[in-house]
Amino acid sequence: MIQHNDLYLNYCGNKPIDIEKYFSIEDNLKSFPPLGKLEATELDYFYYIYHNESVVGFYRITDLYFKGIIELHGSFNKHNTFLIKSYFELTRLFVYNVLKLFPNSVINSCVHSENKRAIVFLNYLGFEFIEIDKSNNNFLIFEKIKIKTTHKSV
């Protein structure tokens, strides 16, 4: 189980029910464009983020295995609370675990170009801007930079 302080994850499958009810209209529009409603597929896997038995966020993994890409998305509904630092750390741990689970895949995240907070957060997590989304030029694609280690013989 991945957890940090009072936040922890729980797997909820590929079709979470009523996930939108945990977020504001503005957050839903950012998380589920264009209409703010979740359109999950069999390629999606969701984890709820809990605090004191209440859902406060989620992570979405989209396994685009046919392209060798794992796309990550997350949302957190306690933006201006003491929990934000724990969310940052929980997300860092989550991304690290996804990298371990999918070592041969590229890890991407797509974000609306006006969502400056998400862009700063992706940079904090070690993602870098790759390109503008070809299917919708309002979105930017970021890729997780993998740290390559080399071992030198002594």
Phi and psi in radians as a Rosetta constraint file:
Dihedral C 1 N 2 CA 2 C 2 CIRCULARHARMONIC -1.629 0.35
Dihedral N 2 CA 2 C 2 N 3 CIRCULARHARMONIC 2.255 0.35
Dihedral C 2 N 3 CA 3 C 3 CIRCULARHARMONIC -2.670 0.35
Dihedral N 3 CA 3 C 3 N 4 CIRCULARHARMONIC 2.765 0.35
Dihedral C 3 N 4 CA 4 C 4 CIRCULARHARMONIC -2.556 0.35
Dihedral N 4 CA 4 C 4 N 5 CIRCULARHARMONIC 2.135 0.35
Dihedral C 4 N 5 CA 5 C 5 CIRCULARHARMONIC 0.862 0.35
Dihedral N 5 CA 5 C 5 N 6 CIRCULARHARMONIC -2.120 0.35
Dihedral C 5 N 6 CA 6 C 6 CIRCULARHARMONIC -1.582 0.35
Dihedral N 6 CA 6 C 6 N 7 CIRCULARHARMONIC 0.041 0.35
Dihedral C 6 N 7 CA 7 C 7 CIRCULARHARMONIC -1.762 0.35
Dihedral N 7 CA 7 C 7 N 8 CIRCULARHARMONIC 2.450 0.35
Dihedral C 7 N 8 CA 8 C 8 CIRCULARHARMONIC -2.605 0.35
Dihedral N 8 CA 8 C 8 N 9 CIRCULARHARMONIC 2.838 0.35
Dihedral C 8 N 9 CA 9 C 9 CIRCULARHARMONIC -1.835 0.35
Dihedral N 9 CA 9 C 9 N 10 CIRCULARHARMONIC 2.646 0.35
Dihedral C 9 N 10 CA 10 C 10 CIRCULARHARMONIC -2.484 0.35
Dihedral N 10 CA 10 C 10 N 11 CIRCULARHARMONIC 2.182 0.35
Dihedral C 10 N 11 CA 11 C 11 CIRCULARHARMONIC -1.153 0.35
Dihedral N 11 CA 11 C 11 N 12 CIRCULARHARMONIC 2.331 0.35
Dihedral C 11 N 12 CA 12 C 12 CIRCULARHARMONIC -2.224 0.35
Dihedral N 12 CA 12 C 12 N 13 CIRCULARHARMONIC 0.362 0.35
Dihedral C 12 N 13 CA 13 C 13 CIRCULARHARMONIC 1.455 0.35
Dihedral N 13 CA 13 C 13 N 14 CIRCULARHARMONIC -2.838 0.35
Dihedral C 13 N 14 CA 14 C 14 CIRCULARHARMONIC -1.861 0.35
Dihedral N 14 CA 14 C 14 N 15 CIRCULARHARMONIC 0.081 0.35
Dihedral C 14 N 15 CA 15 C 15 CIRCULARHARMONIC -2.450 0.35
Dihedral N 15 CA 15 C 15 N 16 CIRCULARHARMONIC 1.251 0.35
Dihedral C 15 N 16 CA 16 C 16 CIRCULARHARMONIC -1.128 0.35
Dihedral N 16 CA 16 C 16 N 17 CIRCULARHARMONIC 2.433 0.35
Dihedral C 16 N 17 CA 17 C 17 CIRCULARHARMONIC -1.577 0.35
Dihedral N 17 CA 17 C 17 N 18 CIRCULARHARMONIC 2.248 0.35
Dihedral C 17 N 18 CA 18 C 18 CIRCULARHARMONIC 0.962 0.35
Dihedral N 18 CA 18 C 18 N 19 CIRCULARHARMONIC 0.658 0.35
Dihedral C 18 N 19 CA 19 C 19 CIRCULARHARMONIC -1.048 0.35
Dihedral N 19 CA 19 C 19 N 20 CIRCULARHARMONIC -0.516 0.35
Dihedral C 19 N 20 CA 20 C 20 CIRCULARHARMONIC -1.105 0.35
Dihedral N 20 CA 20 C 20 N 21 CIRCULARHARMONIC -0.433 0.35
Dihedral C 20 N 21 CA 21 C 21 CIRCULARHARMONIC -1.179 0.35
Dihedral N 21 CA 21 C 21 N 22 CIRCULARHARMONIC -0.273 0.35
Dihedral C 21 N 22 CA 22 C 22 CIRCULARHARMONIC -1.521 0.35
Dihedral N 22 CA 22 C 22 N 23 CIRCULARHARMONIC -0.087 0.35
Dihedral C 22 N 23 CA 23 C 23 CIRCULARHARMONIC -2.254 0.35
Dihedral N 23 CA 23 C 23 N 24 CIRCULARHARMONIC 2.798 0.35
Dihedral C 23 N 24 CA 24 C 24 CIRCULARHARMONIC -1.272 0.35
Dihedral N 24 CA 24 C 24 N 25 CIRCULARHARMONIC 2.882 0.35
Dihedral C 24 N 25 CA 25 C 25 CIRCULARHARMONIC -1.021 0.35
Dihedral N 25 CA 25 C 25 N 26 CIRCULARHARMONIC -0.755 0.35
Dihedral C 25 N 26 CA 26 C 26 CIRCULARHARMONIC -1.065 0.35
Dihedral N 26 CA 26 C 26 N 27 CIRCULARHARMONIC -0.786 0.35
Dihedral C 26 N 27 CA 27 C 27 CIRCULARHARMONIC -1.127 0.35
Dihedral N 27 CA 27 C 27 N 28 CIRCULARHARMONIC -0.694 0.35
Dihedral C 27 N 28 CA 28 C 28 CIRCULARHARMONIC -1.123 0.35
Dihedral N 28 CA 28 C 28 N 29 CIRCULARHARMONIC -0.668 0.35
Dihedral C 28 N 29 CA 29 C 29 CIRCULARHARMONIC -1.126 0.35
Dihedral N 29 CA 29 C 29 N 30 CIRCULARHARMONIC -0.618 0.35
Dihedral C 29 N 30 CA 30 C 30 CIRCULARHARMONIC -1.281 0.35
Dihedral N 30 CA 30 C 30 N 31 CIRCULARHARMONIC -0.687 0.35
Dihedral C 30 N 31 CA 31 C 31 CIRCULARHARMONIC -1.406 0.35
Dihedral N 31 CA 31 C 31 N 32 CIRCULARHARMONIC -0.542 0.35
Dihedral C 31 N 32 CA 32 C 32 CIRCULARHARMONIC -2.315 0.35
Dihedral N 32 CA 32 C 32 N 33 CIRCULARHARMONIC 1.150 0.35
Dihedral C 32 N 33 CA 33 C 33 CIRCULARHARMONIC -1.184 0.35
Dihedral N 33 CA 33 C 33 N 34 CIRCULARHARMONIC 2.721 0.35
Dihedral C 33 N 34 CA 34 C 34 CIRCULARHARMONIC -1.625 0.35
Dihedral N 34 CA 34 C 34 N 35 CIRCULARHARMONIC -0.246 0.35
Dihedral C 34 N 35 CA 35 C 35 CIRCULARHARMONIC -1.830 0.35
Dihedral N 35 CA 35 C 35 N 36 CIRCULARHARMONIC -0.010 0.35
Dihedral C 35 N 36 CA 36 C 36 CIRCULARHARMONIC 1.418 0.35
Dihedral N 36 CA 36 C 36 N 37 CIRCULARHARMONIC 0.289 0.35
Dihedral C 36 N 37 CA 37 C 37 CIRCULARHARMONIC -2.058 0.35
Dihedral N 37 CA 37 C 37 N 38 CIRCULARHARMONIC 2.365 0.35
Dihedral C 37 N 38 CA 38 C 38 CIRCULARHARMONIC -1.162 0.35
Dihedral N 38 CA 38 C 38 N 39 CIRCULARHARMONIC 2.283 0.35
Dihedral C 38 N 39 CA 39 C 39 CIRCULARHARMONIC -2.157 0.35
Dihedral N 39 CA 39 C 39 N 40 CIRCULARHARMONIC 1.485 0.35
Dihedral C 39 N 40 CA 40 C 40 CIRCULARHARMONIC -1.501 0.35
Dihedral N 40 CA 40 C 40 N 41 CIRCULARHARMONIC 2.683 0.35
Dihedral C 40 N 41 CA 41 C 41 CIRCULARHARMONIC -2.171 0.35
Dihedral N 41 CA 41 C 41 N 42 CIRCULARHARMONIC 3.101 0.35
Dihedral C 41 N 42 CA 42 C 42 CIRCULARHARMONIC -1.210 0.35
Dihedral N 42 CA 42 C 42 N 43 CIRCULARHARMONIC -0.138 0.35
Dihedral C 42 N 43 CA 43 C 43 CIRCULARHARMONIC -1.577 0.35
Dihedral N 43 CA 43 C 43 N 44 CIRCULARHARMONIC -0.098 0.35
Dihedral C 43 N 44 CA 44 C 44 CIRCULARHARMONIC -1.740 0.35
Dihedral N 44 CA 44 C 44 N 45 CIRCULARHARMONIC 2.496 0.35
Dihedral C 44 N 45 CA 45 C 45 CIRCULARHARMONIC -2.349 0.35
Dihedral N 45 CA 45 C 45 N 46 CIRCULARHARMONIC 2.365 0.35
Dihedral C 45 N 46 CA 46 C 46 CIRCULARHARMONIC -2.099 0.35
Dihedral N 46 CA 46 C 46 N 47 CIRCULARHARMONIC 2.522 0.35
Dihedral C 46 N 47 CA 47 C 47 CIRCULARHARMONIC -2.208 0.35
Dihedral N 47 CA 47 C 47 N 48 CIRCULARHARMONIC 2.216 0.35
Dihedral C 47 N 48 CA 48 C 48 CIRCULARHARMONIC -1.443 0.35
Dihedral N 48 CA 48 C 48 N 49 CIRCULARHARMONIC 2.531 0.35
Dihedral C 48 N 49 CA 49 C 49 CIRCULARHARMONIC -1.756 0.35
Dihedral N 49 CA 49 C 49 N 50 CIRCULARHARMONIC 2.212 0.35
Dihedral C 49 N 50 CA 50 C 50 CIRCULARHARMONIC -1.979 0.35
Dihedral N 50 CA 50 C 50 N 51 CIRCULARHARMONIC 2.580 0.35
Dihedral C 50 N 51 CA 51 C 51 CIRCULARHARMONIC -2.417 0.35
Dihedral N 51 CA 51 C 51 N 52 CIRCULARHARMONIC 2.124 0.35
Dihedral C 51 N 52 CA 52 C 52 CIRCULARHARMONIC 0.874 0.35
Dihedral N 52 CA 52 C 52 N 53 CIRCULARHARMONIC 0.818 0.35
Dihedral C 52 N 53 CA 53 C 53 CIRCULARHARMONIC 1.192 0.35
Dihedral N 53 CA 53 C 53 N 54 CIRCULARHARMONIC 0.156 0.35
Dihedral C 53 N 54 CA 54 C 54 CIRCULARHARMONIC -1.961 0.35
Dihedral N 54 CA 54 C 54 N 55 CIRCULARHARMONIC 2.460 0.35
Dihedral C 54 N 55 CA 55 C 55 CIRCULARHARMONIC -1.273 0.35
Dihedral N 55 CA 55 C 55 N 56 CIRCULARHARMONIC 2.196 0.35
Dihedral C 55 N 56 CA 56 C 56 CIRCULARHARMONIC -2.147 0.35
Dihedral N 56 CA 56 C 56 N 57 CIRCULARHARMONIC 0.014 0.35
Dihedral C 56 N 57 CA 57 C 57 CIRCULARHARMONIC 3.108 0.35
Dihedral N 57 CA 57 C 57 N 58 CIRCULARHARMONIC -3.080 0.35
Dihedral C 57 N 58 CA 58 C 58 CIRCULARHARMONIC -2.719 0.35
Dihedral N 58 CA 58 C 58 N 59 CIRCULARHARMONIC 2.821 0.35
Dihedral C 58 N 59 CA 59 C 59 CIRCULARHARMONIC -2.159 0.35
Dihedral N 59 CA 59 C 59 N 60 CIRCULARHARMONIC 2.494 0.35
Dihedral C 59 N 60 CA 60 C 60 CIRCULARHARMONIC -2.158 0.35
Dihedral N 60 CA 60 C 60 N 61 CIRCULARHARMONIC 2.249 0.35
Dihedral C 60 N 61 CA 61 C 61 CIRCULARHARMONIC -1.934 0.35
Dihedral N 61 CA 61 C 61 N 62 CIRCULARHARMONIC 2.194 0.35
Dihedral C 61 N 62 CA 62 C 62 CIRCULARHARMONIC -1.959 0.35
Dihedral N 62 CA 62 C 62 N 63 CIRCULARHARMONIC 2.037 0.35
Dihedral C 62 N 63 CA 63 C 63 CIRCULARHARMONIC -1.625 0.35
Dihedral N 63 CA 63 C 63 N 64 CIRCULARHARMONIC 1.631 0.35
Dihedral C 63 N 64 CA 64 C 64 CIRCULARHARMONIC -1.564 0.35
Dihedral N 64 CA 64 C 64 N 65 CIRCULARHARMONIC 1.074 0.35
Dihedral C 64 N 65 CA 65 C 65 CIRCULARHARMONIC -0.970 0.35
Dihedral N 65 CA 65 C 65 N 66 CIRCULARHARMONIC -0.562 0.35
Dihedral C 65 N 66 CA 66 C 66 CIRCULARHARMONIC -1.234 0.35
Dihedral N 66 CA 66 C 66 N 67 CIRCULARHARMONIC -0.236 0.35
Dihedral C 66 N 67 CA 67 C 67 CIRCULARHARMONIC -1.960 0.35
Dihedral N 67 CA 67 C 67 N 68 CIRCULARHARMONIC -0.116 0.35
Dihedral C 67 N 68 CA 68 C 68 CIRCULARHARMONIC 1.278 0.35
Dihedral N 68 CA 68 C 68 N 69 CIRCULARHARMONIC 0.497 0.35
Dihedral C 68 N 69 CA 69 C 69 CIRCULARHARMONIC -2.163 0.35
Dihedral N 69 CA 69 C 69 N 70 CIRCULARHARMONIC 2.394 0.35
Dihedral C 69 N 70 CA 70 C 70 CIRCULARHARMONIC -1.952 0.35
Dihedral N 70 CA 70 C 70 N 71 CIRCULARHARMONIC 2.130 0.35
Dihedral C 70 N 71 CA 71 C 71 CIRCULARHARMONIC -1.809 0.35
Dihedral N 71 CA 71 C 71 N 72 CIRCULARHARMONIC 2.286 0.35
Dihedral C 71 N 72 CA 72 C 72 CIRCULARHARMONIC -1.947 0.35
Dihedral N 72 CA 72 C 72 N 73 CIRCULARHARMONIC 2.541 0.35
Dihedral C 72 N 73 CA 73 C 73 CIRCULARHARMONIC -2.565 0.35
Dihedral N 73 CA 73 C 73 N 74 CIRCULARHARMONIC 2.547 0.35
Dihedral C 73 N 74 CA 74 C 74 CIRCULARHARMONIC -2.537 0.35
Dihedral N 74 CA 74 C 74 N 75 CIRCULARHARMONIC 2.798 0.35
Dihedral C 74 N 75 CA 75 C 75 CIRCULARHARMONIC -2.624 0.35
Dihedral N 75 CA 75 C 75 N 76 CIRCULARHARMONIC 2.585 0.35
Dihedral C 75 N 76 CA 76 C 76 CIRCULARHARMONIC -2.452 0.35
Dihedral N 76 CA 76 C 76 N 77 CIRCULARHARMONIC 2.268 0.35
Dihedral C 76 N 77 CA 77 C 77 CIRCULARHARMONIC -1.777 0.35
Dihedral N 77 CA 77 C 77 N 78 CIRCULARHARMONIC 0.245 0.35
Dihedral C 77 N 78 CA 78 C 78 CIRCULARHARMONIC -2.077 0.35
Dihedral N 78 CA 78 C 78 N 79 CIRCULARHARMONIC 0.969 0.35
Dihedral C 78 N 79 CA 79 C 79 CIRCULARHARMONIC -0.959 0.35
Dihedral N 79 CA 79 C 79 N 80 CIRCULARHARMONIC -0.780 0.35
Dihedral C 79 N 80 CA 80 C 80 CIRCULARHARMONIC -1.911 0.35
Dihedral N 80 CA 80 C 80 N 81 CIRCULARHARMONIC 0.842 0.35
Dihedral C 80 N 81 CA 81 C 81 CIRCULARHARMONIC -2.227 0.35
Dihedral N 81 CA 81 C 81 N 82 CIRCULARHARMONIC 3.030 0.35
Dihedral C 81 N 82 CA 82 C 82 CIRCULARHARMONIC -1.142 0.35
Dihedral N 82 CA 82 C 82 N 83 CIRCULARHARMONIC -0.230 0.35
Dihedral C 82 N 83 CA 83 C 83 CIRCULARHARMONIC -1.345 0.35
Dihedral N 83 CA 83 C 83 N 84 CIRCULARHARMONIC -0.244 0.35
Dihedral C 83 N 84 CA 84 C 84 CIRCULARHARMONIC -1.072 0.35
Dihedral N 84 CA 84 C 84 N 85 CIRCULARHARMONIC -0.671 0.35
Dihedral C 84 N 85 CA 85 C 85 CIRCULARHARMONIC -1.147 0.35
Dihedral N 85 CA 85 C 85 N 86 CIRCULARHARMONIC -0.662 0.35
Dihedral C 85 N 86 CA 86 C 86 CIRCULARHARMONIC -1.161 0.35
Dihedral N 86 CA 86 C 86 N 87 CIRCULARHARMONIC -0.648 0.35
Dihedral C 86 N 87 CA 87 C 87 CIRCULARHARMONIC -1.101 0.35
Dihedral N 87 CA 87 C 87 N 88 CIRCULARHARMONIC -0.750 0.35
Dihedral C 87 N 88 CA 88 C 88 CIRCULARHARMONIC -1.010 0.35
Dihedral N 88 CA 88 C 88 N 89 CIRCULARHARMONIC -0.820 0.35
Dihedral C 88 N 89 CA 89 C 89 CIRCULARHARMONIC -1.203 0.35
Dihedral N 89 CA 89 C 89 N 90 CIRCULARHARMONIC -0.715 0.35
Dihedral C 89 N 90 CA 90 C 90 CIRCULARHARMONIC -1.045 0.35
Dihedral N 90 CA 90 C 90 N 91 CIRCULARHARMONIC -0.735 0.35
Dihedral C 90 N 91 CA 91 C 91 CIRCULARHARMONIC -1.146 0.35
Dihedral N 91 CA 91 C 91 N 92 CIRCULARHARMONIC -0.715 0.35
Dihedral C 91 N 92 CA 92 C 92 CIRCULARHARMONIC -1.028 0.35
Dihedral N 92 CA 92 C 92 N 93 CIRCULARHARMONIC -0.782 0.35
Dihedral C 92 N 93 CA 93 C 93 CIRCULARHARMONIC -1.135 0.35
Dihedral N 93 CA 93 C 93 N 94 CIRCULARHARMONIC -0.690 0.35
Dihedral C 93 N 94 CA 94 C 94 CIRCULARHARMONIC -1.085 0.35
Dihedral N 94 CA 94 C 94 N 95 CIRCULARHARMONIC -0.838 0.35
Dihedral C 94 N 95 CA 95 C 95 CIRCULARHARMONIC -1.072 0.35
Dihedral N 95 CA 95 C 95 N 96 CIRCULARHARMONIC -0.742 0.35
Dihedral C 95 N 96 CA 96 C 96 CIRCULARHARMONIC -1.016 0.35
Dihedral N 96 CA 96 C 96 N 97 CIRCULARHARMONIC -0.773 0.35
Dihedral C 96 N 97 CA 97 C 97 CIRCULARHARMONIC -1.185 0.35
Dihedral N 97 CA 97 C 97 N 98 CIRCULARHARMONIC -0.635 0.35
Dihedral C 97 N 98 CA 98 C 98 CIRCULARHARMONIC -1.119 0.35
Dihedral N 98 CA 98 C 98 N 99 CIRCULARHARMONIC -0.721 0.35
Dihedral C 98 N 99 CA 99 C 99 CIRCULARHARMONIC -1.043 0.35
Dihedral N 99 CA 99 C 99 N 100 CIRCULARHARMONIC -0.690 0.35
Dihedral C 99 N 100 CA 100 C 100 CIRCULARHARMONIC -1.196 0.35
Dihedral N 100 CA 100 C 100 N 101 CIRCULARHARMONIC -0.663 0.35
Dihedral C 100 N 101 CA 101 C 101 CIRCULARHARMONIC -1.247 0.35
Dihedral N 101 CA 101 C 101 N 102 CIRCULARHARMONIC -0.550 0.35
Dihedral C 101 N 102 CA 102 C 102 CIRCULARHARMONIC -2.204 0.35
Dihedral N 102 CA 102 C 102 N 103 CIRCULARHARMONIC 1.127 0.35
Dihedral C 102 N 103 CA 103 C 103 CIRCULARHARMONIC -1.145 0.35
Dihedral N 103 CA 103 C 103 N 104 CIRCULARHARMONIC -0.387 0.35
Dihedral C 103 N 104 CA 104 C 104 CIRCULARHARMONIC -1.754 0.35
Dihedral N 104 CA 104 C 104 N 105 CIRCULARHARMONIC 0.086 0.35
Dihedral C 104 N 105 CA 105 C 105 CIRCULARHARMONIC -1.799 0.35
Dihedral N 105 CA 105 C 105 N 106 CIRCULARHARMONIC 2.670 0.35
Dihedral C 105 N 106 CA 106 C 106 CIRCULARHARMONIC -1.431 0.35
Dihedral N 106 CA 106 C 106 N 107 CIRCULARHARMONIC 2.342 0.35
Dihedral C 106 N 107 CA 107 C 107 CIRCULARHARMONIC -1.793 0.35
Dihedral N 107 CA 107 C 107 N 108 CIRCULARHARMONIC 2.043 0.35
Dihedral C 107 N 108 CA 108 C 108 CIRCULARHARMONIC -2.075 0.35
Dihedral N 108 CA 108 C 108 N 109 CIRCULARHARMONIC 2.799 0.35
Dihedral C 108 N 109 CA 109 C 109 CIRCULARHARMONIC -2.515 0.35
Dihedral N 109 CA 109 C 109 N 110 CIRCULARHARMONIC 2.399 0.35
Dihedral C 109 N 110 CA 110 C 110 CIRCULARHARMONIC -1.962 0.35
Dihedral N 110 CA 110 C 110 N 111 CIRCULARHARMONIC 2.293 0.35
Dihedral C 110 N 111 CA 111 C 111 CIRCULARHARMONIC -2.422 0.35
Dihedral N 111 CA 111 C 111 N 112 CIRCULARHARMONIC 2.559 0.35
Dihedral C 111 N 112 CA 112 C 112 CIRCULARHARMONIC -1.110 0.35
Dihedral N 112 CA 112 C 112 N 113 CIRCULARHARMONIC 2.421 0.35
Dihedral C 112 N 113 CA 113 C 113 CIRCULARHARMONIC -1.075 0.35
Dihedral N 113 CA 113 C 113 N 114 CIRCULARHARMONIC -0.392 0.35
Dihedral C 113 N 114 CA 114 C 114 CIRCULARHARMONIC -1.582 0.35
Dihedral N 114 CA 114 C 114 N 115 CIRCULARHARMONIC -0.075 0.35
Dihedral C 114 N 115 CA 115 C 115 CIRCULARHARMONIC -1.505 0.35
Dihedral N 115 CA 115 C 115 N 116 CIRCULARHARMONIC 1.330 0.35
Dihedral C 115 N 116 CA 116 C 116 CIRCULARHARMONIC -1.081 0.35
Dihedral N 116 CA 116 C 116 N 117 CIRCULARHARMONIC -0.648 0.35
Dihedral C 116 N 117 CA 117 C 117 CIRCULARHARMONIC -1.102 0.35
Dihedral N 117 CA 117 C 117 N 118 CIRCULARHARMONIC -0.723 0.35
Dihedral C 117 N 118 CA 118 C 118 CIRCULARHARMONIC -1.158 0.35
Dihedral N 118 CA 118 C 118 N 119 CIRCULARHARMONIC -0.663 0.35
Dihedral C 118 N 119 CA 119 C 119 CIRCULARHARMONIC -1.131 0.35
Dihedral N 119 CA 119 C 119 N 120 CIRCULARHARMONIC -0.768 0.35
Dihedral C 119 N 120 CA 120 C 120 CIRCULARHARMONIC -1.076 0.35
Dihedral N 120 CA 120 C 120 N 121 CIRCULARHARMONIC -0.732 0.35
Dihedral C 120 N 121 CA 121 C 121 CIRCULARHARMONIC -1.119 0.35
Dihedral N 121 CA 121 C 121 N 122 CIRCULARHARMONIC -0.733 0.35
Dihedral C 121 N 122 CA 122 C 122 CIRCULARHARMONIC -1.083 0.35
Dihedral N 122 CA 122 C 122 N 123 CIRCULARHARMONIC -0.689 0.35
Dihedral C 122 N 123 CA 123 C 123 CIRCULARHARMONIC -1.085 0.35
Dihedral N 123 CA 123 C 123 N 124 CIRCULARHARMONIC -0.739 0.35
Dihedral C 123 N 124 CA 124 C 124 CIRCULARHARMONIC -1.013 0.35
Dihedral N 124 CA 124 C 124 N 125 CIRCULARHARMONIC -0.658 0.35
Dihedral C 124 N 125 CA 125 C 125 CIRCULARHARMONIC -1.409 0.35
Dihedral N 125 CA 125 C 125 N 126 CIRCULARHARMONIC -0.022 0.35
Dihedral C 125 N 126 CA 126 C 126 CIRCULARHARMONIC 1.571 0.35
Dihedral N 126 CA 126 C 126 N 127 CIRCULARHARMONIC 0.398 0.35
Dihedral C 126 N 127 CA 127 C 127 CIRCULARHARMONIC -1.650 0.35
Dihedral N 127 CA 127 C 127 N 128 CIRCULARHARMONIC 2.603 0.35
Dihedral C 127 N 128 CA 128 C 128 CIRCULARHARMONIC -2.247 0.35
Dihedral N 128 CA 128 C 128 N 129 CIRCULARHARMONIC 2.627 0.35
Dihedral C 128 N 129 CA 129 C 129 CIRCULARHARMONIC -1.091 0.35
Dihedral N 129 CA 129 C 129 N 130 CIRCULARHARMONIC 2.295 0.35
Dihedral C 129 N 130 CA 130 C 130 CIRCULARHARMONIC -1.898 0.35
Dihedral N 130 CA 130 C 130 N 131 CIRCULARHARMONIC -0.892 0.35
Dihedral C 130 N 131 CA 131 C 131 CIRCULARHARMONIC -2.915 0.35
Dihedral N 131 CA 131 C 131 N 132 CIRCULARHARMONIC 2.936 0.35
Dihedral C 131 N 132 CA 132 C 132 CIRCULARHARMONIC -1.419 0.35
Dihedral N 132 CA 132 C 132 N 133 CIRCULARHARMONIC 2.401 0.35
Dihedral C 132 N 133 CA 133 C 133 CIRCULARHARMONIC -1.047 0.35
Dihedral N 133 CA 133 C 133 N 134 CIRCULARHARMONIC 2.176 0.35
Dihedral C 133 N 134 CA 134 C 134 CIRCULARHARMONIC -1.200 0.35
Dihedral N 134 CA 134 C 134 N 135 CIRCULARHARMONIC -0.461 0.35
Dihedral C 134 N 135 CA 135 C 135 CIRCULARHARMONIC -1.515 0.35
Dihedral N 135 CA 135 C 135 N 136 CIRCULARHARMONIC -0.314 0.35
Dihedral C 135 N 136 CA 136 C 136 CIRCULARHARMONIC -2.720 0.35
Dihedral N 136 CA 136 C 136 N 137 CIRCULARHARMONIC 1.826 0.35
Dihedral C 136 N 137 CA 137 C 137 CIRCULARHARMONIC -1.267 0.35
Dihedral N 137 CA 137 C 137 N 138 CIRCULARHARMONIC 0.065 0.35
Dihedral C 137 N 138 CA 138 C 138 CIRCULARHARMONIC -1.468 0.35
Dihedral N 138 CA 138 C 138 N 139 CIRCULARHARMONIC -0.109 0.35
Dihedral C 138 N 139 CA 139 C 139 CIRCULARHARMONIC -2.020 0.35
Dihedral N 139 CA 139 C 139 N 140 CIRCULARHARMONIC 2.540 0.35
Dihedral C 139 N 140 CA 140 C 140 CIRCULARHARMONIC -1.969 0.35
Dihedral N 140 CA 140 C 140 N 141 CIRCULARHARMONIC 2.501 0.35
Dihedral C 140 N 141 CA 141 C 141 CIRCULARHARMONIC -1.868 0.35
Dihedral N 141 CA 141 C 141 N 142 CIRCULARHARMONIC 2.259 0.35
Dihedral C 141 N 142 CA 142 C 142 CIRCULARHARMONIC -2.032 0.35
Dihedral N 142 CA 142 C 142 N 143 CIRCULARHARMONIC 2.599 0.35
Dihedral C 142 N 143 CA 143 C 143 CIRCULARHARMONIC -2.176 0.35
Dihedral N 143 CA 143 C 143 N 144 CIRCULARHARMONIC 2.406 0.35
Dihedral C 143 N 144 CA 144 C 144 CIRCULARHARMONIC -1.258 0.35
Dihedral N 144 CA 144 C 144 N 145 CIRCULARHARMONIC 2.197 0.35
Dihedral C 144 N 145 CA 145 C 145 CIRCULARHARMONIC -1.457 0.35
Dihedral N 145 CA 145 C 145 N 146 CIRCULARHARMONIC 2.121 0.35
Dihedral C 145 N 146 CA 146 C 146 CIRCULARHARMONIC -1.541 0.35
Dihedral N 146 CA 146 C 146 N 147 CIRCULARHARMONIC 2.335 0.35
Dihedral C 146 N 147 CA 147 C 147 CIRCULARHARMONIC -1.399 0.35
Dihedral N 147 CA 147 C 147 N 148 CIRCULARHARMONIC 2.130 0.35
Dihedral C 147 N 148 CA 148 C 148 CIRCULARHARMONIC -1.662 0.35
Dihedral N 148 CA 148 C 148 N 149 CIRCULARHARMONIC 2.324 0.35
Dihedral C 148 N 149 CA 149 C 149 CIRCULARHARMONIC -1.924 0.35
Dihedral N 149 CA 149 C 149 N 150 CIRCULARHARMONIC 2.501 0.35
Dihedral C 149 N 150 CA 150 C 150 CIRCULARHARMONIC -2.149 0.35
Dihedral N 150 CA 150 C 150 N 151 CIRCULARHARMONIC 2.479 0.35
Dihedral C 150 N 151 CA 151 C 151 CIRCULARHARMONIC -1.942 0.35
Dihedral N 151 CA 151 C 151 N 152 CIRCULARHARMONIC 2.230 0.35
Dihedral C 151 N 152 CA 152 C 152 CIRCULARHARMONIC -1.796 0.35
Dihedral N 152 CA 152 C 152 N 153 CIRCULARHARMONIC 2.386 0.35
Dihedral C 152 N 153 CA 153 C 153 CIRCULARHARMONIC -1.412 0.35
Dihedral N 153 CA 153 C 153 N 154 CIRCULARHARMONIC 2.515 0.35
